[in-house]
């Protein structure tokens, strides 16, 4: 069993949304049942892939472009900064501006549940509003995974 300072493992996505900091409004980025896997190795490497649960098979280039827009995929070396910060030095990503950046997340582990919250940021979808990303993961092999 891991403790709150050890996020290592293979995790299956259970919930993923953006929350507008000022209002608490939630935006389901991938719909109500997102799909995803997060692999955090004890050796210091992580990789994540997230998609909507419902994805039609792309029939056109426009469909392929839309599918790509509804994807999150990245990997990098990580470090844990106690008590609750996960810092990823991104070296490959679907979103080119992340490559070479450090993505900082707060996390907590309670039993087989990993909660990750991004730092407040602005996105084109929310204009000037600050948002945080909130992701809930369950350990692969745990009940409900």
Protein Blocks (a to p, Z undefined) as FASTA:
>chain_A
ZZfklcgdcdddfbdcdddfknopacdfkojbdcddddddfkopacdddddfbdcddfbf
klmmmmmmmcccdddddddddfkbccdddfbdfblmlgopacddddddehjaccdddddd
ddfklomaccddddddddehiahZZ
